[in-house]
């Protein structure tokens, strides 16, 4: 994770190099904070971000965000490694006199995801590395109306150094229902557009050693594979022999037979677009 953070921070720094209006960081290099009131530079983002791969979106970097509506819409860009849940940060730092109580986890979730009179708007900034995208997202169970989504988006956009690149992504059918109204007010992006830009799909992460073999899926029956082979396939096969590792140039569904086999056998398995022609 540290290496990935360093690489992403370097890449973002290169993008910003040469700008006359250079970003102003909130944190000094190597410093840390439970939360920041703004993201002033790429280093601030990476200091607060957590990285997590799954079978849907790989190579993402995420910062949890709280907007406190009872404190002048104050922003809290949370150290998302130290506090992987909004509630953990809120209960530790935002249980304040004169404000609506943070309460128990159940009370917090019910009020701040389901009620229009909520104290907090709970979102996250997600950087999709392969796609070069930065999105503002709510939890899938959040039923915020269009006005709250727009206000939250604009507040977050104003609090980050690269807000001009921010786009809103709806992550549930309930949120998608508001898209016609949202598109007239804020920039949005559809989930399928994000997915199309993804390059890498980790289905069963692991480490394996062997001989790299390139095989056409249609010809697998005539070219036997060995348990010491790291096989690169042009398509997703219906079945595959016991091998050391699997790379498919097409993305797999998590319940595809080859994905289930890899999980059962403990075989490292990934999708990598254009792997058949990738010089690496």
C-alpha positions as CSV (number, residue, x, y, z in Angstrom):
1,X,0.0,0.0,0.0
2,X,2.8,2.4,0.9
3,X,4.5,1.8,-2.5
4,X,1.2,2.4,-4.3
5,X,0.6,5.6,-2.4
6,X,4.1,6.9,-3.2
7,X,3.7,6.1,-6.9
8,X,0.3,7.8,-7.1
9,X,1.6,10.8,-5.2
10,X,4.5,11.1,-7.6
11,X,2.3,10.8,-10.7
12,X,-0.1,13.5,-9.4
13,X,2.9,15.7,-8.6
14,X,4.1,15.4,-12.1
15,X,0.7,16.4,-13.4
16,X,0.7,19.5,-11.3
17,X,4.4,20.4,-12.1
18,X,4.7,23.6,-14.1
19,X,1.4,25.1,-13.0
20,X,1.8,28.8,-12.2
21,X,-0.9,28.5,-9.5
22,X,0.7,25.7,-7.5
23,X,-1.4,23.9,-4.9
24,X,-0.9,24.8,-1.2
25,X,-0.7,21.7,1.0
26,X,-2.3,21.5,4.4
27,X,0.1,18.9,5.6
28,X,3.9,19.1,5.7
29,X,5.7,16.1,4.1
30,X,5.5,13.1,6.4
31,X,3.0,14.7,8.7
32,X,-0.4,13.2,9.6
33,X,-3.8,14.4,10.8
34,X,-7.1,12.7,11.8
35,X,-8.8,15.0,9.3
36,X,-8.1,18.0,7.1
37,X,-10.4,21.0,6.4
38,X,-9.4,21.0,2.8
39,X,-7.3,19.0,0.3
40,X,-4.7,21.5,-0.9
41,X,-2.4,19.3,-2.9
42,X,-1.8,15.7,-4.1
43,X,0.2,15.0,-1.0
44,X,-2.8,15.9,1.2
45,X,-5.0,13.5,-0.7
46,X,-2.5,10.6,-0.4
47,X,-1.9,11.3,3.3
48,X,-5.6,10.8,3.9
49,X,-6.4,8.1,1.4
50,X,-6.8,4.3,1.6
51,X,-6.3,2.0,-1.3
52,X,-8.3,-1.2,-1.8
53,X,-8.7,-3.6,-4.7
54,X,-11.8,-5.7,-5.3
55,X,-13.3,-7.6,-8.2
56,X,-15.3,-4.5,-9.3
57,X,-13.0,-1.6,-9.3
58,X,-9.2,-2.0,-8.9
59,X,-6.5,0.6,-8.4
60,X,-8.6,3.1,-6.5
61,X,-7.6,5.6,-3.8
62,X,-10.3,6.8,-1.4
63,X,-10.7,9.6,1.1
64,X,-13.8,9.6,3.4
65,X,-15.5,13.0,3.7
66,X,-17.9,14.4,6.3
67,X,-19.8,17.7,5.8
68,X,-21.1,18.9,9.2
69,X,-24.3,20.8,8.4
70,X,-24.6,22.1,12.0
71,X,-21.1,23.7,11.8
72,X,-21.4,25.9,8.7
73,X,-20.9,22.9,6.3
74,X,-17.4,22.3,7.8
75,X,-15.5,19.8,5.8
76,X,-13.6,16.9,7.3
77,X,-11.3,14.9,4.9
78,X,-10.7,11.9,7.1
79,X,-7.5,9.8,7.5
80,X,-9.3,6.8,6.0
81,X,-6.7,4.3,7.1
82,X,-7.0,5.3,10.7
83,X,-10.8,5.7,10.4
84,X,-12.2,3.3,7.8
85,X,-15.8,4.2,8.8
86,X,-17.3,7.7,9.0
87,X,-18.8,6.8,12.3
88,X,-15.4,6.0,13.9
89,X,-14.1,9.5,13.1
90,X,-17.4,11.2,14.1
91,X,-17.7,9.5,17.5
92,X,-14.0,10.3,18.3
93,X,-14.0,13.9,17.1
94,X,-17.5,15.3,16.5
95,X,-19.5,14.5,19.7
96,X,-19.8,18.2,20.5
97,X,-22.0,20.2,22.9
98,X,-24.9,21.9,21.3
99,X,-24.8,19.7,18.3
100,X,-26.9,16.6,17.4
101,X,-25.4,13.7,19.1
102,X,-23.3,11.2,17.1
103,X,-24.9,8.4,19.2
104,X,-24.6,4.7,18.5
105,X,-23.6,3.3,15.2
106,X,-27.3,2.3,14.5
107,X,-28.5,5.8,15.4
108,X,-25.7,7.5,13.3
109,X,-26.5,5.4,10.2
110,X,-30.2,5.9,10.4
111,X,-30.0,9.6,10.8
112,X,-27.2,10.4,8.4
113,X,-28.0,8.0,5.6
114,X,-31.8,8.0,5.7
115,X,-33.1,11.2,7.1
116,X,-33.5,14.6,5.3
117,X,-32.7,16.5,8.6
118,X,-29.4,14.7,9.0
119,X,-26.5,16.5,10.7
120,X,-23.8,15.0,8.5
121,X,-23.5,14.4,4.7
122,X,-21.3,11.3,4.4
123,X,-19.4,10.8,1.2
124,X,-16.1,9.8,-0.3
125,X,-13.6,11.0,-2.8
126,X,-12.5,8.2,-5.1
127,X,-9.6,8.5,-7.5
128,X,-9.7,5.8,-10.2
129,X,-6.0,5.5,-11.2
130,X,-6.4,3.6,-14.5
131,X,-9.2,5.9,-15.7
132,X,-7.6,9.2,-14.5
133,X,-10.9,10.0,-12.8
134,X,-11.9,11.7,-9.5
135,X,-15.4,11.2,-8.2
136,X,-17.7,12.3,-5.4
137,X,-19.8,9.3,-4.2
138,X,-22.3,8.5,-1.5
139,X,-23.0,5.2,0.1
140,X,-25.3,2.9,-1.9
141,X,-27.9,3.0,0.9
142,X,-27.9,6.8,1.1
143,X,-31.3,8.3,0.0
144,X,-30.2,12.0,-0.1
145,X,-32.4,14.0,-2.5
146,X,-31.1,15.9,-5.5
147,X,-30.7,19.2,-3.6
148,X,-28.6,17.6,-0.9
149,X,-26.4,15.8,-3.5
150,X,-25.8,19.0,-5.4
151,X,-25.0,21.0,-2.3
152,X,-22.7,18.3,-1.0
153,X,-20.9,18.0,-4.3
154,X,-20.3,21.8,-4.6
155,X,-19.0,22.0,-1.0
156,X,-16.5,19.2,-1.6
157,X,-15.5,20.6,-5.0
158,X,-14.7,23.9,-3.4
159,X,-12.6,22.2,-0.7
160,X,-10.1,20.4,-3.0
161,X,-7.3,21.7,-5.1
162,X,-8.4,19.8,-8.3
163,X,-12.1,20.3,-7.9
164,X,-12.5,21.3,-11.6
165,X,-11.9,17.6,-12.3
166,X,-14.5,16.2,-9.8
167,X,-17.5,14.3,-11.1
168,X,-20.4,12.8,-9.2
169,X,-21.1,9.1,-9.6
170,X,-24.5,7.6,-8.5
171,X,-24.0,4.1,-7.0
172,X,-27.6,2.9,-6.6
173,X,-30.9,2.9,-8.4
174,X,-32.3,5.4,-5.9
175,X,-29.4,7.9,-6.7
176,X,-29.6,7.3,-10.4
177,X,-33.3,8.4,-10.2
178,X,-32.0,12.0,-9.6
179,X,-29.6,12.0,-12.5
180,X,-31.8,14.1,-15.0
181,X,-31.9,16.9,-12.4
182,X,-28.3,16.5,-11.4
183,X,-26.8,16.6,-14.9
184,X,-28.2,20.1,-15.4
185,X,-26.3,21.3,-12.3
186,X,-23.1,19.3,-11.7
187,X,-20.8,17.1,-13.8
188,X,-21.7,13.4,-13.5
189,X,-20.2,10.1,-14.7
190,X,-22.0,6.7,-15.2
191,X,-20.7,3.6,-13.6
192,X,-20.3,1.8,-17.0
193,X,-18.1,4.6,-18.2
194,X,-15.9,4.2,-15.2
195,X,-15.7,0.4,-15.7
196,X,-14.8,0.8,-19.4
197,X,-11.7,2.7,-18.4
198,X,-10.5,0.0,-16.0
199,X,-7.4,-1.9,-17.0
200,X,-6.7,-4.3,-14.2
201,X,-9.1,-6.7,-12.4
202,X,-7.8,-8.6,-9.4
203,X,-10.0,-11.7,-8.9
204,X,-7.7,-13.8,-6.6
205,X,-4.6,-11.9,-5.6
206,X,-1.5,-13.9,-4.8
207,X,2.1,-14.6,-5.7
208,X,3.1,-17.4,-8.0
209,X,6.2,-18.4,-10.0
210,X,6.5,-20.3,-13.2
211,X,7.0,-20.2,-17.0
212,X,4.9,-17.5,-18.8
213,X,2.8,-19.2,-21.5
214,X,0.6,-17.4,-24.0
215,X,-2.3,-19.6,-25.2
216,X,-5.4,-19.0,-27.3
217,X,-8.4,-20.1,-25.4
218,X,-9.9,-21.8,-28.4
219,X,-6.8,-24.1,-28.7
220,X,-6.4,-25.1,-25.0
221,X,-7.5,-28.7,-25.6
222,X,-4.7,-29.2,-28.1
223,X,-1.9,-27.5,-26.0
224,X,-1.8,-29.0,-22.5
225,X,-0.7,-26.7,-19.6
226,X,1.5,-27.6,-16.7
227,X,1.1,-26.8,-13.0
228,X,4.2,-24.6,-13.4
229,X,2.7,-22.4,-16.1
230,X,1.6,-18.8,-15.7
231,X,-0.9,-18.8,-18.5
232,X,-1.9,-15.7,-20.4
233,X,-5.2,-16.2,-22.3
234,X,-6.8,-14.1,-25.0
235,X,-10.3,-14.9,-23.8
236,X,-12.0,-16.2,-20.6
237,X,-12.1,-20.0,-20.8
238,X,-14.9,-22.2,-19.6
239,X,-12.3,-24.4,-17.9
240,X,-8.6,-24.5,-17.3
241,X,-6.1,-27.1,-16.1
242,X,-4.2,-26.7,-12.8
243,X,-1.7,-23.9,-13.4
244,X,0.5,-21.6,-11.3
245,X,-1.4,-18.4,-12.3
246,X,-4.0,-17.1,-14.7
247,X,-4.1,-13.8,-16.7
248,X,-7.0,-13.2,-19.1
249,X,-7.0,-10.4,-21.6
250,X,-10.8,-10.1,-21.1
251,X,-12.4,-9.2,-17.8
252,X,-14.0,-12.1,-15.9
253,X,-17.3,-12.1,-13.9
254,X,-16.5,-13.0,-10.3
255,X,-18.7,-16.1,-10.6
256,X,-17.2,-17.3,-13.9
257,X,-16.2,-20.9,-13.7
258,X,-12.5,-20.1,-14.1
259,X,-12.7,-17.5,-11.3
260,X,-14.4,-20.0,-9.0
261,X,-11.8,-22.7,-9.9
262,X,-9.0,-20.3,-9.1
263,X,-10.5,-19.4,-5.8
264,X,-11.0,-23.1,-4.9
265,X,-7.5,-24.0,-5.9
266,X,-5.8,-20.9,-4.5
267,X,-4.5,-20.0,-7.9
268,X,-3.6,-16.3,-8.5
269,X,-6.0,-15.0,-11.1
270,X,-6.4,-11.6,-12.8
271,X,-7.9,-9.8,-15.8
272,X,-5.7,-7.4,-17.7
273,X,-7.1,-5.7,-20.7
274,X,-4.9,-6.2,-23.8
275,X,-2.6,-8.6,-21.8
276,X,-2.0,-10.6,-25.0
277,X,-0.3,-7.7,-26.6
278,X,1.2,-6.0,-23.5
279,X,5.0,-5.8,-23.7
280,X,5.3,-6.2,-20.0
